[in-house]
Amino acid sequence: DNTMTSLYYDMQGRPISLEELVTSFSSKDRIICQTEGRLFFISTVWLGLDHNFAVHGPPLIFETMVFGQRDWKDLDMRRYSTLAEAKGGHLDMVYKWTGWRGLLRWIRIKLAWRN
């Protein structure tokens, strides 16, 4: 079971070494998507380090955070196991914080996902 044997994972969920994580972490590819609003900033990134601190379950290696634009205070956060979950989770956060209008505008402006 890979969920208990490694702390570090690549973007496909495969266990990697700390050295591989450090090399990968220097890449801008770790940023999955970012959305800026008037009052907030939504960012989804690959963490590489498993943030699932429970005994069971898949590694949580992606994270979406919402920050306030004025004070950069953490307003919301979710973590995911797969790139597909992270992409969908980013869209969920955009909808949660902007409503349908904001989500549709964001989709029209930039649907530039990283593979």
JOWO-V193897 format. One record per residue. RES is the residue in one small letter. NEAR is the number of other C-alpha atoms within 10 Angstrom. Layout:
BEGIN
res = (RES RES)
near = (NEAR NEAR)
END
This chain:
BEGIN
res = (d n t m t s l y y d m q g r p i s l e e l v t s f s s k d r i i c q t e g r l f f i s t v w l g l d h n f a v h g p p l i f e t m v f g q r d w k d l d m r r y s t l a e a k g g h l d m v y k w t g w r g l l r w i r i k l a w r n)
near = (6 12 19 12 8 16 18 23 24 19 18 11 20 13 21 15 12 15 10 14 17 12 9 15 16 9 9 9 14 18 17 21 21 16 17 14 14 8 12 20 20 23 20 27 22 25 21 26 19 22 18 17 9 8 8 9 11 18 27 22 26 29 24 24 18 24 18 16 14 10 9 12 11 12 12 13 15 15 22 24 21 18 21 13 14 23 20 13 20 25 21 15 22 26 16 12 18 16 12 12 11 15 19 14 11 18 13 9 9 11 9 9 9 11 8)
END
